[in-house]
Amino acid sequence: MVSALALTADGKRKAGPVARGDWFVVLFDPNSLIAAIAHSGDRAAFAKLFDHFAPRVKGLLMRGGAPAELAEEVAQETLLAVWRKAALFDPAKASASTWIATIARNLRIDIARRETRSRLSQVYEILDDEAPEQPDETLSGAERDARVRAAMTHLSPDQYRVVELAFLEEFSHQDVADRLAIPLGTVKSRLRLALSHLRARLEDLR
């Protein structure tokens, strides 16, 4: 048995599990669709591929914890990447579904890294909110984020955890308290101490 969209000998369509002896043309073949995209930019093939895989990629990402809106965005970016990279697909190395899932996972990781870099910049902005910016002396964003991350490793484990939850994972102070099972006042105290230590270690950046 195969599960696919197929044709009978008289040309009628049928979708679902079909017996090989009764059906002979399989219409949905992702390998062929990707090949058609690679060879001639076949938009009809891409539309079929998109309709089949986009909702599946979105569901996969949501099961992994991604919000629906982000999952939708990544699913669309994934299929656009398939359009651009179709010529790189090798069915001998991986199935179409595995290849597409790998693209989706890599895109999700890239987005997560960008979000982390953005949040590290927010930490720096909080530390630097009283100092005027000196354009000719400022480090690049990547260098600055690396310095912030390095400075955070010198915090105590308790201080590091509250900074991580409050700034990198964007929990509210109350949520941090609930998650760590500590009083709200303790969360605020640890954050004040952590930010004080970070300011001291990053003084040369200000």
C-alpha positions as CSV (number, residue, x, y, z in Angstrom):
1,M,0.0,0.0,0.0
2,V,1.1,3.6,-0.7
3,S,-0.4,6.8,0.7
4,A,-0.5,9.3,-2.2
5,L,-2.7,11.0,-4.7
6,A,-3.0,8.7,-7.7
7,L,-4.8,8.0,-10.9
8,T,-6.7,4.9,-12.0
9,A,-6.3,3.5,-15.4
10,D,-9.3,5.4,-16.6
11,G,-7.8,8.7,-15.4
12,K,-9.9,9.3,-12.2
13,R,-8.2,10.7,-9.2
14,K,-8.2,9.2,-5.7
15,A,-6.3,10.3,-2.6
16,G,-5.3,8.1,0.4
17,P,-4.0,4.6,0.8
18,V,-4.1,2.8,-2.5
19,A,-3.0,-0.7,-3.6
20,R,-0.1,-0.8,-6.1
21,G,-1.9,-3.3,-8.3
22,D,-4.9,-1.0,-8.8
23,W,-3.1,2.4,-9.3
24,F,-0.1,3.3,-11.3
25,V,0.6,7.0,-11.3
26,V,1.6,8.8,-8.1
27,L,1.0,12.5,-8.5
28,F,2.6,13.8,-5.2
29,D,6.3,13.0,-5.3
30,P,8.3,15.6,-3.3
31,N,11.5,14.5,-4.9
32,S,10.2,15.2,-8.4
33,L,8.7,18.5,-7.3
34,I,12.0,19.7,-5.9
35,A,13.7,18.6,-9.0
36,A,11.3,20.5,-11.2
37,I,11.9,23.6,-9.1
38,A,15.7,23.2,-9.4
39,H,15.7,22.6,-13.1
40,S,13.1,25.1,-14.3
41,G,11.8,27.1,-11.4
42,D,8.4,25.3,-11.7
43,R,6.0,27.5,-9.8
44,A,3.2,24.9,-9.9
45,A,5.5,22.3,-8.4
46,F,6.5,24.8,-5.7
47,A,2.8,25.5,-4.9
48,K,2.1,21.8,-4.4
49,L,5.2,21.5,-2.2
50,F,4.3,24.6,-0.2
51,D,0.7,23.4,0.4
52,H,1.9,20.0,1.6
53,F,4.9,20.9,3.8
54,A,4.2,24.5,5.1
55,P,1.4,23.3,7.6
56,R,3.5,20.3,8.6
57,V,6.6,22.5,9.3
58,K,4.4,24.9,11.3
59,G,3.0,22.0,13.3
60,L,6.4,20.6,14.0
61,L,7.7,23.9,15.2
62,M,4.7,24.5,17.5
63,R,5.1,21.1,19.0
64,G,8.7,22.2,19.8
65,G,7.4,25.2,21.7
66,A,7.4,27.9,19.0
67,P,4.5,30.4,19.1
68,A,2.0,30.1,16.3
69,E,3.0,33.4,14.6
70,L,6.7,32.5,14.7
71,A,6.0,29.0,13.5
72,E,4.0,30.4,10.6
73,E,6.9,32.8,9.7
74,V,9.6,30.1,9.9
75,A,7.4,27.7,7.9
76,Q,7.2,30.2,5.1
77,E,10.9,31.1,5.2
78,T,11.6,27.3,5.1
79,L,9.7,26.8,1.9
80,L,11.3,29.9,0.4
81,A,14.6,28.4,1.3
82,V,13.6,25.2,-0.5
83,W,12.8,27.3,-3.6
84,R,16.3,28.9,-3.5
85,K,18.2,25.7,-2.6
86,A,16.3,23.1,-4.6
87,A,19.4,22.4,-6.6
88,L,21.2,21.3,-3.5
89,F,18.8,18.6,-2.6
90,D,20.2,15.1,-2.8
91,P,17.6,12.4,-2.4
92,A,20.4,9.8,-1.9
93,K,21.4,11.6,1.3
94,A,18.0,12.4,2.9
95,S,14.3,12.2,2.2
96,A,12.6,15.5,1.2
97,S,10.8,15.7,4.5
98,T,14.0,15.3,6.5
99,W,15.8,17.9,4.3
100,I,13.0,20.4,4.7
101,A,12.8,19.7,8.5
102,T,16.5,20.3,8.8
103,I,16.2,23.7,7.0
104,A,13.3,24.6,9.4
105,R,15.3,23.7,12.4
106,N,18.4,25.7,11.3
107,L,16.2,28.7,10.6
108,R,14.6,28.4,14.1
109,I,18.1,28.2,15.7
110,D,19.2,31.3,13.7
111,I,16.2,33.3,15.0
112,A,16.8,32.2,18.5
113,R,20.4,33.3,18.3
114,R,19.4,36.7,16.9
115,E,16.8,37.1,19.8
116,T,19.6,36.3,22.3
117,R,21.9,38.9,20.8
118,S,19.1,41.4,20.9
119,R,18.4,40.7,24.6
120,L,22.1,41.0,25.4
121,S,22.0,44.4,23.9
122,Q,19.0,45.3,26.1
123,V,21.1,44.2,29.1
124,Y,23.8,46.6,28.0
125,E,21.4,49.4,27.4
126,I,20.1,49.1,31.0
127,L,23.6,49.1,32.3
128,D,24.5,52.1,30.1
129,D,21.4,54.2,30.6
130,E,23.2,57.0,32.4
131,A,26.2,57.3,30.1
132,P,26.3,59.3,26.8
133,E,27.2,57.3,23.7
134,Q,30.6,58.0,22.2
135,P,30.3,57.0,18.5
136,D,34.0,57.0,17.8
137,E,34.7,54.7,20.7
138,T,31.8,52.3,20.8
139,L,32.4,48.6,20.0
140,S,30.4,46.8,17.4
141,G,27.2,45.1,18.6
142,A,28.7,41.6,18.3
143,E,31.8,42.7,20.3
144,R,29.7,44.4,23.0
145,D,27.3,41.4,23.3
146,A,30.4,39.1,23.7
147,R,31.6,41.4,26.5
148,V,28.3,41.3,28.3
149,R,28.1,37.6,28.0
150,A,31.6,37.2,29.4
151,A,30.8,39.5,32.3
152,M,27.8,37.5,33.1
153,T,29.9,34.4,33.7
154,H,31.4,36.2,36.7
155,L,28.1,36.5,38.5
156,S,27.1,34.1,41.2
157,P,24.9,31.2,40.0
158,D,21.9,32.8,41.7
159,Q,22.5,36.2,40.1
160,Y,23.2,34.7,36.7
161,R,19.9,32.8,36.8
162,V,17.7,35.8,37.6
163,V,19.4,37.9,34.9
164,E,19.0,35.0,32.4
165,L,15.3,34.7,33.2
166,A,14.5,38.4,33.5
167,F,16.4,39.6,30.4
168,L,17.3,36.7,28.1
169,E,14.1,34.8,28.5
170,E,12.0,37.9,29.2
171,F,10.1,36.6,32.3
172,S,8.5,39.2,34.5
173,H,10.0,39.6,38.0
174,Q,7.0,37.9,39.5
175,D,7.4,35.0,37.0
176,V,11.1,34.7,37.9
177,A,10.1,34.5,41.6
178,D,7.5,31.8,40.9
179,R,9.8,29.8,38.7
180,L,12.7,29.9,41.3
181,A,10.3,29.6,44.3
182,I,11.9,32.6,45.9
183,P,10.3,35.9,47.2
184,L,9.8,38.7,44.7
185,G,12.0,40.9,46.9
186,T,14.9,38.4,46.6
187,V,14.6,38.5,42.8
188,K,14.8,42.3,42.8
189,S,17.8,42.2,45.2
190,R,19.7,39.7,43.1
191,L,19.0,41.7,40.0
192,R,20.3,44.9,41.6
193,L,23.5,43.2,42.8
194,A,24.0,41.5,39.4
195,L,23.6,44.7,37.5
196,S,25.9,46.5,39.9
197,H,28.6,43.8,39.3
198,L,28.0,44.0,35.5
199,R,28.4,47.7,35.5
200,A,31.7,47.5,37.3
201,R,33.1,44.9,34.9
202,L,31.9,46.8,31.8
203,E,32.9,50.2,33.0
204,D,35.4,50.6,30.1
205,L,32.6,50.3,27.6
206,R,30.7,53.3,29.0
